[in-house]
Amino acid sequence: MEIEIIPLGQIESDVLGHLEENLAEIFMAKVSTAGDQASPEYAYNQKRGQYSSSFILQNLLKLKENREKKVLAVIDKDLYVPELNFVFGTADPGNGVSIISITRLRQSYYGLAENQDLFLKRTLKEAVHELGHLLNFGHCLDPQCVMHFSNSLADTDRKDYQFCSKCKKRLS
């Protein structure tokens, strides 16, 4: 499997390096990072003050050169889908594209002191989760599994960045 990470706007190099290294190990995949793409202002919804993840996923298809490659976009903007207040990420398994937002994964978003280690763990969990969807994994009922749905940051913090034993069997 090949995974391409696409930074949308400025994303810190330590975040991209952390993802690249860990995703390669978790998925036993070749992982590369594309050059920074412009921030997707076309997806900004002024009423909500957020960016439509659906619009971004559609646009990612234009950047996808290899049909077999799995794409993970990383953005530092608040994302939404119409039926939810926000999303940490979304995926389009049929087209092999996904996106995560790192905005709400930072402690400072909630007025707390930054914790870089915690931030990187959260980022990895959300990336593995969305890539899991690209491999046609649904949400898992095990709250420790990376494929468990995160309705809040507490849900993200509770789960691991790995697949549970049941999901891991499906991965191999």
KAMOVEN-V248124 format. One record per run of one state. SS is the DSSP state (H for helix, E for strand, L for the rest). FROM is the first residue (numbers start at 0). LEN is the number of residues. If there is no record, write none. Layout:
# KAMOVEN-V248124
ss=<SS,SS>
from=<FROM,FROM>
len=<LEN,LEN>
This chain:
# KAMOVEN-V248124
ss=<L,E,L,H,L,E,L,E,L,H,E,L,E,H,L,E,L,E,L,E,L,E,L,E,L,H,L,H,L,H,L,H,L,H,L>
from=<0,1,8,12,27,29,33,36,37,40,43,45,49,52,63,69,75,78,80,86,87,88,92,96,101,102,105,106,110,115,134,152,158,164,171>
len=<1,7,4,15,2,4,3,1,3,3,2,4,3,11,6,6,3,2,6,1,1,4,4,5,1,3,1,4,5,19,18,6,6,7,1>
